[in-house]
C-alpha cells in the first residue's frame, strides 16, 4: 500500500480519495473548502493544512485543480509541493490545462528532484466511484507505470501514450467529442419529449440501440431525472476547457465546426445561471427554446 496525496478535493478528487482509501492506501489531502476537508476525514483520509504538508507525506501526489492560477500556486507557491523538498515524489497531474502550463510545472519539478506525469482522465464522479474511469498517461514511462496501481483503484483502463503532453492532447480530443455529445443528447431528448414520447422509455431504448453511448447513458439519465447536482459536475468546460481545445485546434489547423456549435449551448447555460450545475443542464436550454417547462439552476452540493 502507498501513501497518496491529493490536492483539489472537488467532484473528481474527492471521489478518487474515497476509492483509494477503500483500496487500503493512506490518503492525505488538502482543499481550500472546509466542507471538502471534512468529507475527506469522514471517508477515512487525513486532511492537511497545505500542499507542502501533503507532499511531505506522499509517495504519489495527485493534482486535481480547476485553474491555471491554483495549479501554479499549489506547485510553486510558498506552501507548494516543490517547497516540501520531497525528492523522488511522483506527481500525477489530472488537470485539463494548456501544455505550456504543464511544461512549466514539469521543469519546476525536475529541478526539485520530482517527476511530473501528464495524467488526464475521461469520465465523471460516478465513473470514479464505480471504477470505470479512463486514464491516459504520458511522460516518464517508468514513473507512469509505477503509478498504474494507484489509477487502477478508480479506473477501468490506464493507457500510456508516450511523450509528455500526449495525454493532454488525448483529453482535448475526447472533451471536444464530449461537448458535441452533450448537445446531441439534450437536443435528441428534447425532440423526443416535445413529440410526446416518454423520456424514461426513450432513454432506455436509445441506451440499448446502435447510437447508445456513455454520455447518453450518464448525462441522458441526468436529463431525464432533471438532476444536475448529484454528479457534482459543472459547466466549466464552457469557460476553461473550451478555450484550450479551441486553441489546440487552431494550432493544428483543424476546423471544428461541430464543437463550436455545441459549445454555444454550453455557453448559453452559463449565461442563464447553470454554471455550478452539471453539463447535463443544457437540456434546460433546449427545453426553453421549444417552450417546454424549464427547471431553474439547482443549488450545488456543499
N, C-alpha and C positions, 0 to 999 in steps of 0.2 A: 504494500500500500504506500501511496505517496502523500506528500504534503502539497496541497494545491491552493494557490491564491487566486482570488477573483476580485477585480475592481470594476465596478459597474454592475449593480445587482438589480437591473431592470427586468423586463419581461423575460429576456433570454438568460442573462447572467444569474438571476435568482433560481431559474429552473435548472441550469447547469449545476449550480451549487447543491441543490436538493438531490439531484441524481448522483453526484459524486459522493455525497455523504452516505446515501443509501448503498453505494457500492463499497463502502468501507474506508474511503480516503479521509484524511484530515483536511478540512476545508477552512481557510481563513479568507475574510473578505472585508471590503470597505465600499461604502456608498455615501454620498452627501445627504441622502434622505434617511432620517432616523427610522422610519417605519420599515424600510428595506433591511436595515441592520437588525431590527427586531425580528423580522421574518427569518433572516439567516440563522439567528440564535435559536429560534423556535424549531427550525429544521435540522439543528444539530451542528451547525457551523460555528466558527468563532469570529465575531466582528472585531475589527481593529481600527485604530484611530486614523490611519492614512495608508497610502500605497507603500511607503517605505517600510512600515511595520509588517505589512502583508508580505512583501517581497522577502524580508529577512527570515520569515518562517517557511518559505516555499521552495519546492524543487521545480515546480511548474507554475507559471503565473499567467492567468487568462485575462486579457483586456476585452471588455465588452462595453464600449463607451459610445455616446451619441454624437460627439462633435470633435472637430479638429482641436479646438481650444482645450477641452477637457483631456484629450488624448496626450497632447504635448505637456500639459501640466502634470499629469499622472506619471509621465515618463521622466521628465527633466526638471520638474518643479522642486521647490525646497524640500518637500516631503515625498518626492517621487521615487520611482523604482530604482533609478540609477544611483540615487543617494544612499541606497541600502548597502552598496558595495558587495552584493551577493554574487560573487564570481561563479560562473557555471550555470546560472539561472537560465532556464529555457522559457522565453516569453511567447505566448500564443496570442496573436492579435486577430480577434474575430470581428473587428470593426470594419464597416464599409467606409473607406476613406480614399482619397487620392493617392496614387502611387508615390508622388513627391513627398507626402507626409510620412508614409511608411518607410521610404528610403532614408529620410532624415532621422527617423527613430532608429532604424537599423544601425546607422553609423554611430549614434549615441550609445546604443547597447554594446556594439562591438568594442568601442573604446573603453567600456566599463567591464569587459570580460564576460558579457552576457550574449545570448543568441536570441534574435527575434525571428519567429516563424510567421509568415503571412498565412493565416489560417481562417479562411472565410467559411460561412455556413449558409445553408439553404433550408429554410423551414420557419416554424413559428413556435411559440411557447409550448403548445400542445405536442408538437413533434419532438421537442426536447424531453418532455415529461414521459412520453411513451417510447423514447429511444429510437425514433425514426428520422432524426435529423440527418442531413447530408453534410459532410465536412470535406473541405478542399485545403490542402496544404502546399506550400511552396517555400523554397529556401534551402537551408542546410538540411540535407537528406537524413543524416544520422539523428539530428535533433528532432526532425519531423517524425521519424519512425519511433523514436523514444516516447514521443507524446501520444502515439496512437492508442495505447491502453486507456489514457485519460479520455480521449474523444469517444472511445467505444462505450463509455459509461452512459452516453446520451445520444449516440448516433447509430444509424444502420450501415453507414459507409464512411470511409475515410480515404480519399484518393490523393496521392502525391502527384503534383503537376510540374515538378522541376524547378526552374529558376525562380528566385524570389520575385513576387509580383504576379505570377501566373494565376495564383488562387484569387487574387483581387480581380483580374481580368475575367475569370470564370464567373465570379459573383456579379460583375457588371452585366454580362451576357444574360445570366439567369434572371437578374432583377428586371431587366428590360422586358423579358417574357412574362414575369410575374405581373408587372404593371399592365400589360396587354390583357392577360388572362383575368385579372381582377375586373377590368372594364367589360370584357366579354361575358363574364359570369353575371355581373349586375345587369347588363343590357338584356341578356337572354332571359333571365329570371323575371325582369320587368315585363318583357314581351309576353311571357307565359301568363303572368298574373293579370296583366291588362286584358288578355284574351279570355279570361275566366277560368284558367286552369288552377288546380290546387297546387300551391307552391311546394308542399312537402312531397307530394306524389311526383311532381316534376323533378325535384332534387333527387329522389330515389331512382327514377328512370334514367335520367342523364348520367348519374353516377355509375350505372351499370351498362351504359352504352359505349359506343366507339369513341365518343368525344369526352367521356368522363375522365377527369384528371384530378390530381391532389388539390389544386386551387379550387376547382368546382366543389369537390367533396368537403373541403375545410371551410373556405370562405363562403361558398354557396350555402353551407349549413348555417353559418352565422347569419347570413342574409335572411334565410327562411325564419330563423328564430328572432331576428331583429336584435341580436346580441352582439354588441361591438366593444365590450369591455372585458369579458372573461378571459380573452386571449392576451390581454394587456398590450396588444399591438397598437400602433399609431399610424397616422398618415405622414410620417416623417419622410417617406420616400419622395413625396411631392415637393419637399423643401430641400433636403440634403442629397439623397441618392440620385435624384433626377438630374441635378446639375453635374454630378460626377459622371453619370452614364452619358449624358449629352456631350460633355467634353471628350469623353473616350471615343464616342462615335465620330466626332469632328476630327480628332487627331488621326483616326484611322480612315477618314474619308468615306464613311459608310452612311448612306441615308437611312433614317429610322422613322419613317412617317407614321407607322402604326403605333410605335412607342410614344411619339409626341402627341398623337391624337388621344390615346388612352390617358396620357398624363394630364390633359386638360380637365378630365373628370375628377382626377385626384385633387387637382388644384382647386376645383370648384368646391370640393368637400372641405378643404382647408378654409377657403373664403367664407363658407357657410357655418363654420364653427366646429367641424368634426375632427380637428387636428389631433386631439387626445384620444380619439376612437380608432379602432382597427380599420384597415383599408377596406374591409367589407362594407363599411358605412357609405361608400359611394353608391350603394344600392339606393339609399335615400335620395341621392341627387337624381338618379334616373327616374325614380318614382315621382319626384316632384315635377320633372319635365313632362310627365304624362298626365298629371292631375290626380294621381293616386295619393292617398293619405301618407304623410311623412312623419317619421319619428324624429324628435329633436335630438341634438347631440347628447350623449349619455355621460354621466359623471364617471371618470375613470376610477379604477380600484386604487385605494390609498389616497 
